[in-house]
Amino acid sequence: MVGPRLTVALTFDHDAIASEVDRGDGPAAVSRGEFGPRVGVPRVLALLEREAIPSTWFVPGHTIATFPDSVASVVAAGHEIGCHGWTHEDLATLSAAAERDVMERSVEAVAQVSGVRPRGLRAPYWSLSDQTLDLAVELGFTYDSSLMADDVRLYRVRRGDVHDRVASRFGAAGPLVEVPIGWALDDWPHFEPGAKGVGPMSAPSKVEEIWTGELRHAWEREPGGVLTITMHPEAIGRGHRILMLERFIATAKSLDGVVFERLDTVVERWSAANPAG
């Protein structure tokens, strides 16, 4: 085993109002997104500072342009900034030229606000076109965090897979490292309702049970793993959910050999131990 017994990566998709603007939503929906930079981000940053936890934030270009002070506060606190589209658009729905434009502008926006070119990509909605990951390599990304073929083990992304109803043929692993994610470890499907606020929302106790179960399983049975949690300031930033996140952090810290790290740190260590072929 190389590195800690278990790494917990707290990641935040700082979408703000990007999705709402992209969809053309009305004032109420936009105000819901505004809760992120207005309330959620300060609460999250205060918690991370109290607990001395570094984290990774995936930020749409629209958020950088619209809420520069919010994003600057994340950078000033020492957290990593990765790319997350421009208006949180679904990359799989764009033309090749439009996707390239979004990706290039996003890279430049992140580089300008953070002072370094981004190393990580998280596709909005975790939705990728056939060219997204090749374009990511071309633009200098070292890792992606949008796929679900594993849970706590990093791996190199294959390119050239061919799928049909007879059989699937897999391509070769490329240089891009995947930091896998999963819906159960994302706050959004648990906490956010459907259209017009209708639909079930989970109590924090349910989410805490799921996240803590994944934490304990990884700690006990997957030594050297990386547990990646995906959160959104406009969702996790509500008071009762912040309290749940505090309890989850306390549980993680109670386990011997658990560390919290930024994804760029995690990927750098993993890549050194697993060089590309």
TORNUMAR-910884 format. One record per residue (C-alpha): chain; x, y, z. Coordinates in pm, whole numbers, plus 50000, padded with zeros to 5 digits. Layout:
+------+-------+-------+-------+
! unit !    px !    py !    pz !
+------+-------+-------+-------+
!    A !     X !     Y !     Z !
...
+------+-------+-------+-------+
END
This chain:
+------+-------+-------+-------+
! unit !    px !    py !    pz !
+------+-------+-------+-------+
!    A ! 50000 ! 50000 ! 50000 !
!    A ! 50129 ! 50345 ! 49904 !
!    A ! 50015 ! 50641 ! 50110 !
!    A ! 49744 ! 50664 ! 50379 !
!    A ! 49515 ! 50381 ! 50481 !
!    A ! 49221 ! 50581 ! 50343 !
!    A ! 49191 ! 50920 ! 50177 !
!    A ! 48866 ! 51115 ! 50195 !
!    A ! 48829 ! 51371 ! 49916 !
!    A ! 48563 ! 51635 ! 49983 !
!    A ! 48471 ! 51788 ! 49648 !
!    A ! 48228 ! 52069 ! 49574 !
!    A ! 48056 ! 52158 ! 49247 !
!    A ! 48018 ! 52536 ! 49276 !
!    A ! 47740 ! 52566 ! 49019 !
!    A ! 47572 ! 52878 ! 49162 !
!    A ! 47317 ! 52993 ! 48899 !
!    A ! 47492 ! 52847 ! 48592 !
!    A ! 47244 ! 52562 ! 48539 !
!    A ! 46945 ! 52789 ! 48585 !
!    A ! 47080 ! 53041 ! 48334 !
!    A ! 47157 ! 52765 ! 48084 !
!    A ! 46801 ! 52633 ! 48111 !
!    A ! 46640 ! 52979 ! 48110 !
!    A ! 46479 ! 52927 ! 48450 !
!    A ! 46281 ! 53196 ! 48628 !
!    A ! 46366 ! 53416 ! 48930 !
!    A ! 46276 ! 53162 ! 49199 !
!    A ! 46503 ! 52893 ! 49056 !
!    A ! 46784 ! 53143 ! 49001 !
!    A ! 46755 ! 53258 ! 49362 !
!    A ! 46788 ! 52896 ! 49476 !
!    A ! 47116 ! 52873 ! 49289 !
!    A ! 47230 ! 53205 ! 49437 !
!    A ! 47206 ! 53050 ! 49783 !
!    A ! 47534 ! 52874 ! 49696 !
!    A ! 47769 ! 53172 ! 49671 !
!    A ! 47563 ! 53386 ! 49910 !
!    A ! 47528 ! 53141 ! 50201 !
!    A ! 47656 ! 52793 ! 50123 !
!    A ! 48013 ! 52873 ! 50025 !
!    A ! 48092 ! 53082 ! 50337 !
!    A ! 47950 ! 52809 ! 50559 !
!    A ! 48145 ! 52535 ! 50384 !
!    A ! 48470 ! 52733 ! 50386 !
!    A ! 48431 ! 52810 ! 50757 !
!    A ! 48386 ! 52439 ! 50830 !
!    A ! 48686 ! 52339 ! 50621 !
!    A ! 48898 ! 52603 ! 50793 !
!    A ! 48793 ! 52486 ! 51140 !
!    A ! 48876 ! 52127 ! 51050 !
!    A ! 49195 ! 52215 ! 50854 !
!    A ! 49071 ! 52020 ! 50551 !
!    A ! 49192 ! 52086 ! 50194 !
!    A ! 48936 ! 52021 ! 49921 !
!    A ! 48870 ! 52038 ! 49548 !
!    A ! 48608 ! 52262 ! 49384 !
!    A ! 48480 ! 52217 ! 49029 !
!    A ! 48358 ! 52555 ! 48907 !
!    A ! 48173 ! 52652 ! 48587 !
!    A ! 48315 ! 52948 ! 48400 !
!    A ! 47984 ! 53129 ! 48448 !
!    A ! 48029 ! 53112 ! 48826 !
!    A ! 48381 ! 53254 ! 48797 !
!    A ! 48256 ! 53542 ! 48581 !
!    A ! 47942 ! 53612 ! 48785 !
!    A ! 48062 ! 53555 ! 49143 !
!    A ! 48435 ! 53633 ! 49129 !
!    A ! 48462 ! 53716 ! 49500 !
!    A ! 48309 ! 53381 ! 49597 !
!    A ! 48552 ! 53186 ! 49380 !
!    A ! 48844 ! 53402 ! 49495 !
!    A ! 48758 ! 53314 ! 49856 !
!    A ! 48787 ! 52943 ! 49771 !
!    A ! 49127 ! 53001 ! 49610 !
!    A ! 49247 ! 53217 ! 49900 !
!    A ! 49162 ! 52935 ! 50141 !
!    A ! 49401 ! 52703 ! 49955 !
!    A ! 49156 ! 52476 ! 49778 !
!    A ! 49199 ! 52332 ! 49428 !
!    A ! 48986 ! 52462 ! 49140 !
!    A ! 48891 ! 52231 ! 48854 !
!    A ! 48680 ! 52277 ! 48540 !
!    A ! 48304 ! 52215 ! 48526 !
!    A ! 48187 ! 52354 ! 48193 !
!    A ! 48078 ! 52714 ! 48137 !
!    A ! 47704 ! 52728 ! 48210 !
!    A ! 47694 ! 52371 ! 48340 !
!    A ! 47586 ! 52263 ! 47992 !
!    A ! 47551 ! 51896 ! 47900 !
!    A ! 47868 ! 51836 ! 47697 !
!    A ! 47713 ! 51535 ! 47522 !
!    A ! 47457 ! 51762 ! 47356 !
!    A ! 47709 ! 52004 ! 47203 !
!    A ! 47871 ! 52002 ! 46863 !
!    A ! 48242 ! 51921 ! 46859 !
!    A ! 48328 ! 52288 ! 46795 !
!    A ! 48097 ! 52412 ! 47071 !
!    A ! 48235 ! 52164 ! 47323 !
!    A ! 48593 ! 52264 ! 47242 !
!    A ! 48500 ! 52630 ! 47287 !
!    A ! 48341 ! 52561 ! 47626 !
!    A ! 48638 ! 52357 ! 47744 !
!    A ! 48899 ! 52608 ! 47627 !
!    A ! 48719 ! 52905 ! 47782 !
!    A ! 48670 ! 52713 ! 48105 !
!    A ! 49040 ! 52629 ! 48128 !
!    A ! 49137 ! 52992 ! 48077 !
!    A ! 48886 ! 53117 ! 48335 !
!    A ! 49010 ! 52872 ! 48600 !
!    A ! 49373 ! 52954 ! 48522 !
!    A ! 49304 ! 53325 ! 48558 !
!    A ! 49126 ! 53300 ! 48893 !
!    A ! 49355 ! 53037 ! 49048 !
!    A ! 49689 ! 53131 ! 48894 !
!    A ! 49750 ! 52778 ! 48763 !
!    A ! 49607 ! 52573 ! 48478 !
!    A ! 49348 ! 52327 ! 48607 !
!    A ! 49450 ! 51965 ! 48639 !
!    A ! 49103 ! 51821 ! 48692 !
!    A ! 48780 ! 51802 ! 48496 !
!    A ! 48433 ! 51708 ! 48616 !
!    A ! 48175 ! 51703 ! 48338 !
!    A ! 47848 ! 51879 ! 48422 !
!    A ! 47580 ! 51618 ! 48499 !
!    A ! 47869 ! 51364 ! 48467 !
!    A ! 47773 ! 51359 ! 48099 !
!    A ! 48050 ! 51312 ! 47843 !
!    A ! 48056 ! 51322 ! 47465 !
!    A ! 48265 ! 51077 ! 47264 !
!    A ! 48539 ! 51338 ! 47237 !
!    A ! 48538 ! 51488 ! 47590 !
!    A ! 48814 ! 51277 ! 47742 !
!    A ! 49042 ! 51301 ! 47437 !
!    A ! 48993 ! 51677 ! 47447 !
!    A ! 49075 ! 51675 ! 47817 !
!    A ! 49412 ! 51512 ! 47745 !
!    A ! 49477 ! 51759 ! 47465 !
!    A ! 49407 ! 52053 ! 47697 !
!    A ! 49650 ! 51925 ! 47959 !
!    A ! 49421 ! 51775 ! 48223 !
!    A ! 49577 ! 51497 ! 48429 !
!    A ! 49254 ! 51359 ! 48575 !
!    A ! 48878 ! 51335 ! 48527 !
!    A ! 48614 ! 51277 ! 48793 !
!    A ! 48298 ! 51185 ! 48600 !
!    A ! 48297 ! 50804 ! 48565 !
!    A ! 48174 ! 50520 ! 48783 !
!    A ! 48362 ! 50200 ! 48687 !
!    A ! 48508 ! 50176 ! 49039 !
!    A ! 48433 ! 50331 ! 49375 !
!    A ! 48751 ! 50393 ! 49576 !
!    A ! 49026 ! 50287 ! 49333 !
!    A ! 49170 ! 50529 ! 49080 !
!    A ! 49231 ! 50396 ! 48729 !
!    A ! 49341 ! 50513 ! 48385 !
!    A ! 49065 ! 50596 ! 48139 !
!    A ! 49029 ! 50368 ! 47837 !
!    A ! 48981 ! 50521 ! 47495 !
!    A ! 48857 ! 50348 ! 47184 !
!    A ! 48585 ! 50131 ! 47336 !
!    A ! 48335 ! 50001 ! 47079 !
!    A ! 47990 ! 49888 ! 47191 !
!    A ! 47715 ! 49711 ! 47000 !
!    A ! 47438 ! 49465 ! 47086 !
!    A ! 47652 ! 49164 ! 46998 !
!    A ! 47947 ! 49244 ! 47222 !
!    A ! 48161 ! 49528 ! 47352 !
!    A ! 48528 ! 49564 ! 47272 !
!    A ! 48744 ! 49765 ! 47506 !
!    A ! 49023 ! 50001 ! 47404 !
!    A ! 49355 ! 50070 ! 47569 !
!    A ! 49415 ! 50273 ! 47883 !
!    A ! 49539 ! 50625 ! 47816 !
!    A ! 49722 ! 50882 ! 48028 !
!    A ! 49413 ! 51037 ! 48193 !
!    A ! 49353 ! 50924 ! 48553 !
!    A ! 48997 ! 50867 ! 48667 !
!    A ! 48884 ! 50958 ! 49019 !
!    A ! 48556 ! 50764 ! 49030 !
!    A ! 48232 ! 50906 ! 49165 !
!    A ! 47884 ! 50769 ! 49235 !
!    A ! 47531 ! 50894 ! 49280 !
!    A ! 47504 ! 50763 ! 49636 !
!    A ! 47801 ! 50979 ! 49737 !
!    A ! 47655 ! 51294 ! 49578 !
!    A ! 47439 ! 51523 ! 49793 !
!    A ! 47218 ! 51639 ! 49505 !
!    A ! 47002 ! 51328 ! 49441 !
!    A ! 46945 ! 51292 ! 49815 !
!    A ! 46869 ! 51651 ! 49908 !
!    A ! 46719 ! 51832 ! 49610 !
!    A ! 46353 ! 51797 ! 49506 !
!    A ! 46213 ! 51770 ! 49157 !
!    A ! 46044 ! 52042 ! 48953 !
!    A ! 45885 ! 52325 ! 49150 !
!    A ! 45999 ! 52178 ! 49480 !
!    A ! 45786 ! 51867 ! 49446 !
!    A ! 45935 ! 51532 ! 49533 !
!    A ! 46108 ! 51355 ! 49822 !
!    A ! 46411 ! 51493 ! 49998 !
!    A ! 46618 ! 51274 ! 50229 !
!    A ! 46677 ! 51348 ! 50594 !
!    A ! 47044 ! 51407 ! 50669 !
!    A ! 47039 ! 51097 ! 50890 !
!    A ! 46978 ! 50879 ! 50584 !
!    A ! 47263 ! 51038 ! 50390 !
!    A ! 47493 ! 51019 ! 50691 !
!    A ! 47419 ! 50647 ! 50718 !
!    A ! 47505 ! 50589 ! 50352 !
!    A ! 47822 ! 50799 ! 50353 !
!    A ! 47942 ! 50658 ! 50684 !
!    A ! 47876 ! 50304 ! 50564 !
!    A ! 48086 ! 50366 ! 50254 !
!    A ! 48355 ! 50525 ! 50471 !
!    A ! 48375 ! 50232 ! 50711 !
!    A ! 48369 ! 49973 ! 50432 !
!    A ! 48654 ! 50146 ! 50249 !
!    A ! 48855 ! 50188 ! 50570 !
!    A ! 48812 ! 49826 ! 50674 !
!    A ! 48835 ! 49646 ! 50339 !
!    A ! 48993 ! 49877 ! 50078 !
!    A ! 49322 ! 49996 ! 50229 !
!    A ! 49480 ! 50269 ! 50021 !
!    A ! 49147 ! 50370 ! 49870 !
!    A ! 49009 ! 50716 ! 49798 !
!    A ! 48651 ! 50795 ! 49902 !
!    A ! 48526 ! 51087 ! 49694 !
!    A ! 48224 ! 51284 ! 49817 !
!    A ! 48048 ! 51523 ! 49575 !
!    A ! 47862 ! 51821 ! 49721 !
!    A ! 47700 ! 52145 ! 49606 !
!    A ! 47712 ! 52458 ! 49824 !
!    A ! 47345 ! 52533 ! 49750 !
!    A ! 47251 ! 52186 ! 49881 !
!    A ! 47499 ! 52093 ! 50155 !
!    A ! 47507 ! 52455 ! 50276 !
!    A ! 47166 ! 52431 ! 50446 !
!    A ! 47207 ! 52434 ! 50823 !
!    A ! 47086 ! 52083 ! 50904 !
!    A ! 47304 ! 51941 ! 50627 !
!    A ! 47617 ! 52127 ! 50736 !
!    A ! 47568 ! 51970 ! 51078 !
!    A ! 47555 ! 51628 ! 50911 !
!    A ! 47878 ! 51701 ! 50722 !
!    A ! 48041 ! 51801 ! 51050 !
!    A ! 47944 ! 51465 ! 51201 !
!    A ! 48069 ! 51275 ! 50895 !
!    A ! 48406 ! 51453 ! 50918 !
!    A ! 48428 ! 51372 ! 51289 !
!    A ! 48362 ! 51004 ! 51219 !
!    A ! 48629 ! 50997 ! 50948 !
!    A ! 48881 ! 51164 ! 51177 !
!    A ! 48812 ! 50905 ! 51446 !
!    A ! 48946 ! 50627 ! 51222 !
!    A ! 49321 ! 50564 ! 51231 !
!    A ! 49504 ! 50640 ! 50909 !
!    A ! 49235 ! 50856 ! 50744 !
!    A ! 49347 ! 51177 ! 50575 !
!    A ! 49166 ! 51449 ! 50378 !
!    A ! 49335 ! 51567 ! 50058 !
!    A ! 49281 ! 51767 ! 49739 !
!    A ! 49235 ! 51557 ! 49428 !
!    A ! 49545 ! 51695 ! 49258 !
!    A ! 49751 ! 51568 ! 49554 !
!    A ! 49579 ! 51229 ! 49541 !
!    A ! 49632 ! 51192 ! 49166 !
!    A ! 49995 ! 51298 ! 49182 !
!    A ! 50071 ! 51034 ! 49446 !
!    A ! 49878 ! 50763 ! 49262 !
!    A ! 50041 ! 50845 ! 48927 !
!    A ! 50387 ! 50823 ! 49079 !
!    A ! 50309 ! 50471 ! 49200 !
!    A ! 50122 ! 50374 ! 48879 !
!    A ! 50303 ! 50531 ! 48581 !
!    A ! 50130 ! 50529 ! 48246 !
!    A ! 50228 ! 50238 ! 48021 !
+------+-------+-------+-------+
END
